Amino acid sequence: MVPETYEALATLDAQCGRIFREHPFYDAPDIVPALRRLIRTDEFRRATDLL
């Protein structure tokens, strides 16, 4: 049982590694404008006592 389980996990690990290496890298979204909009909201200011 152990050799079969090891072999199955090793195969799965190799497949996952191959997928990860072949996956394209995407540019991160620019979250600064969204954070600035959030900080300007009354809800954020109330939650952080910035009034």
Secondary structure, DSSP 4 states (H G I P E B T S, - for coil): -HHHHHHHHHHHHHHHHHHHHHSPP-PPP--HHHHHHHHHSHHHHHHHT--
